[in-house]
């Protein structure tokens, strides 16, 4: 019997298009069909029994029986995402926050303790401080540093949750050091790597247990869908799979079609994002009306050395301080012509937001100041426009303040 040949190692663009292997689509379609159905029928009770028996053994012999448990279009997108991330499994959700919250809920313990790092996404921190305690789960928010994390570990700690890079100051964590701490104390590690993407950082290869992305951002890439994904080892994700099947926070088939289509150009888009991000960050840093710039690709960034060690690129989100008060900052934003005033990032259009107003408007002034949300803090998320046009637009707007 001839030996089965090993699947060759594929490059990122090939993985984004085909996954780990090429598969035939229904009806011989080249693109993944949109399977728009809420349930799936069986030919006989014998087929039902065979399906249920295989499912109990962890085998898949046909599509699911009900739409809340999955969809063929969703499963194809998950297969591609797992290949891109180098994961055993991917589970898609209806949004990035659905992925974050349900992953935490699947693995948190009664009377347990979870460590979050500061500068995590605002609503992740809100969930930690305002909702986890209602479930009897304690939490501590610490600086994004392995020593601070280890100091915060308690006997009942079972999860460390962090981001890298963080939002909006783009702090880059020393993930191998955090993984060492977690393994010493037998604690699970979860990282929201939305801003890095699998193209720029590979947390699973560094020993992290769970990677989460808001697929709304770079993975979808076109500002036209909402989705989230959690990735990791196949067996480790089974508890999360069961919780998702119960709650049903899944994306619809059209969303999954758009996401899978976006993945086909993901590596190409990321190369542009990385080049443009560094070019624009350097241009902003040397402008006299910009007080400070946060971008991991700049030598001035506090985590530049760690970023160079762990990341292959630095994305296209940049935060900076405009020299001036709230009035000058808003005047600058209003003068921009290429940028759209809105949150989010990672799409084809360039976006801009004044963080204190867009994301922290209802928070007390003292709190905003304590976490660095000053009125002159601006965050830009570059799209796929020509970098020279983006720089010209930023410069002409800065000239008007």
Residue pairs with C-beta under 8 A, 6 or more apart in sequence:
7 20
7 21
10 18
10 20
10 83
12 84
12 199
12 266
12 267
13 267
13 268
15 80
15 83
15 84
16 80
16 83
16 84
16 263
16 264
16 265
16 266
16 267
17 80
17 263
17 264
18 80
19 79
19 80
19 82
19 83
20 79
20 82
20 83
23 76
23 79
25 31
25 32
25 33
26 33
26 35
26 72
27 33
31 257
31 261
32 73
32 76
32 77
32 257
32 260
33 72
33 73
34 73
34 253
34 254
34 257
35 63
35 71
35 72
35 73
35 253
36 253
36 254
37 67
37 71
38 66
38 67
39 65
39 66
39 67
40 62
40 63
40 64
40 65
40 66
42 48
42 51
42 65
47 62
50 61
51 61
51 62
51 65
54 60
54 61
63 70
63 72
64 70
64 71
67 250
68 245
68 248
68 250
69 245
70 245
70 250
71 250
71 252
71 253
71 256
72 253
73 253
73 256
73 257
73 260
74 92
74 250
74 251
74 253
74 256
76 256
76 260
77 92
77 256
77 257
77 259
77 260
77 263
78 89
78 90
78 91
78 92
78 229
79 90
80 260
80 263
81 87
81 90
81 92
81 215
81 219
81 229
81 231
81 263
82 88
82 89
82 90
82 231
84 198
84 199
84 263
84 266
85 198
85 202
85 204
85 211
85 231
86 198
86 202
86 204
86 205
87 204
87 211
87 231
87 232
87 233
88 232
88 233
88 234
88 235
88 237
89 231
89 232
89 233
89 234
89 237
90 229
90 230
90 231
91 99
91 229
91 230
91 231
91 237
91 240
91 241
91 244
92 215
92 227
92 228
92 229
92 250
92 251
92 256
92 259
93 99
93 102
93 227
93 228
93 229
93 230
93 244
93 249
93 250
93 251
94 226
94 227
94 228
94 249
94 250
94 251
94 255
95 214
95 216
95 226
95 227
95 228
95 249
96 192
96 194
96 212
96 213
96 214
96 215
96 216
96 217
96 226
96 227
96 228
97 123
97 124
97 127
97 214
97 228
98 228
98 249
99 212
99 213
99 214
99 228
99 229
99 230
100 121
100 124
100 127
100 192
100 212
100 228
101 127
102 230
102 240
102 243
102 244
102 247
102 249
103 190
103 210
103 212
103 230
103 240
104 114
104 127
104 132
104 159
104 161
104 190
105 135
105 243
106 239
106 240
106 242
106 243
107 158
107 159
107 188
107 190
107 239
107 240
108 114
108 132
108 135
108 137
108 158
108 159
109 137
109 156
109 158
110 135
110 136
110 137
111 136
111 137
111 138
111 156
112 137
112 138
112 156
112 157
112 158
112 159
113 137
113 138
113 139
113 140
113 154
113 156
113 157
113 158
114 128
114 132
114 137
114 138
114 139
114 140
114 157
114 158
114 159
114 160
114 161
115 139
115 140
115 141
115 142
115 149
115 152
115 153
115 157
115 159
115 160
115 161
116 124
116 125
116 128
116 139
116 140
116 141
116 142
116 161
116 162
117 141
117 142
117 143
117 144
117 149
117 161
117 162
117 163
117 166
117 173
118 125
118 141
118 142
118 143
118 144
118 371
119 144
119 163
119 166
119 167
119 168
119 169
119 171
119 371
120 128
120 141
120 161
120 162
120 163
120 166
120 167
120 192
121 163
121 167
121 192
122 359
122 360
124 161
124 163
124 192
125 141
128 139
128 141
128 161
129 139
129 141
132 138
132 139
133 139
138 154
138 156
140 152
142 148
142 149
142 151
142 152
144 162
144 163
144 164
144 166
144 171
144 173
145 173
145 174
146 173
146 174
146 177
146 178
146 180
146 181
149 160
149 178
149 181
150 181
150 184
150 185
153 181
153 185
153 187
157 185
157 187
158 187
158 188
159 187
159 188
159 189
159 190
160 178
160 181
160 182
160 187
160 188
160 189
160 190
161 190
161 191
161 192
162 173
162 178
162 189
162 190
162 191
162 192
163 173
163 191
163 192
163 193
163 194
163 195
164 171
164 172
164 173
164 175
164 191
164 193
164 195
164 196
164 201
164 203
164 310
165 171
165 172
165 195
165 196
165 296
165 303
165 307
165 314
165 315
165 317
166 173
166 195
167 195
167 317
168 294
168 317
168 319
168 355
168 377
168 379
169 294
169 319
169 372
170 195
170 294
170 295
170 296
170 301
170 303
170 317
170 319
171 302
171 303
172 296
172 301
172 303
172 306
172 307
172 310
172 311
173 303
173 306
174 306
174 310
175 191
175 201
175 203
175 206
175 207
175 208
175 310
176 206
176 207
178 189
179 189
179 206
179 207
179 208
181 187
182 188
182 189
182 209
183 207
188 209
188 210
189 207
189 208
189 209
189 210
190 208
190 209
190 210
190 211
190 212
191 203
191 208
191 210
191 211
191 212
192 212
192 213
192 214
193 201
193 203
193 211
193 212
193 213
194 212
194 213
194 214
194 217
194 218
194 346
195 217
195 315
195 317
195 345
196 311
196 315
197 213
197 218
197 219
197 266
197 270
197 315
197 346
198 211
198 213
199 218
199 266
199 267
199 270
199 312
199 313
200 270
200 274
200 311
200 312
200 313
200 314
200 315
201 310
201 311
201 312
203 211
204 211
204 231
204 232
206 310
209 232
209 233
209 236
210 230
210 231
210 232
210 236
210 237
211 230
211 231
211 232
212 228
212 229
212 230
212 231
213 219
213 228
213 229
213 231
214 227
214 228
215 225
215 227
215 228
215 229
215 259
216 225
216 226
216 227
216 228
216 344
216 346
217 344
217 345
217 346
217 347
218 266
218 269
218 270
218 273
218 315
218 345
218 346
219 227
219 229
219 259
219 262
219 263
219 266
219 346
220 227
220 258
220 259
220 262
220 346
220 347
221 262
221 265
221 266
221 269
221 346
221 347
221 348
222 258
222 262
222 347
222 348
223 344
223 347
223 348
223 349
224 258
224 347
225 251
225 255
225 258
225 259
225 262
226 251
226 255
227 251
227 255
227 256
227 259
230 237
230 240
231 237
244 250
251 259
269 384
270 313
270 315
271 313
272 384
273 313
273 315
273 316
273 346
273 382
273 384
274 313
274 314
274 315
274 316
275 387
276 316
276 382
276 384
276 387
276 390
277 295
277 297
277 313
277 314
277 315
277 316
277 317
277 318
277 382
278 295
278 297
278 314
279 387
279 391
280 316
280 318
280 380
280 382
280 387
280 390
280 391
280 394
281 293
281 295
281 297
281 298
281 318
282 298
283 391
283 394
283 395
284 290
284 293
284 318
284 320
284 394
285 293
285 295
285 298
285 300
287 394
287 395
287 398
288 323
289 322
289 323
289 324
289 398
289 399
289 401
290 320
290 321
290 322
290 323
290 398
291 320
291 321
291 322
291 323
291 376
292 320
292 321
293 300
293 318
293 319
293 320
293 321
294 301
294 318
294 319
294 320
295 301
295 314
295 318
295 319
296 303
296 304
296 307
296 311
296 314
297 304
297 307
297 313
297 314
298 304
301 307
307 314
316 345
316 346
316 381
316 382
316 383
317 345
317 379
317 380
317 381
317 382
318 379
318 380
318 382
319 355
319 377
319 378
319 379
319 380
320 377
320 378
320 380
321 374
321 376
321 377
321 378
322 328
322 329
322 332
322 376
322 378
322 398
322 401
323 376
324 332
324 376
324 401
325 375
325 376
326 356
326 375
326 376
328 376
328 401
329 354
329 375
329 376
329 378
329 401
330 354
330 357
331 400
331 401
332 378
332 397
332 398
332 400
332 401
333 339
333 341
333 352
333 354
333 378
333 397
335 396
335 397
335 400
335 401
336 352
336 393
336 394
336 397
337 393
337 396
337 397
338 350
338 385
338 389
338 390
338 393
339 350
339 351
339 352
339 380
339 393
340 349
340 350
340 351
340 352
341 351
341 352
341 353
342 351
342 353
343 351
343 353
343 358
343 359
344 351
344 381
345 351
345 381
346 381
347 381
347 383
348 383
348 384
349 383
349 385
350 380
350 381
350 382
350 383
350 385
350 390
351 380
351 381
351 383
352 378
352 379
352 380
352 381
353 359
353 378
353 379
354 375
354 377
354 378
355 373
355 377
355 378
355 379
356 368
356 373
356 374
356 375
356 377
357 375
359 373
360 367
360 368
360 373
363 373
368 374
380 394
382 390
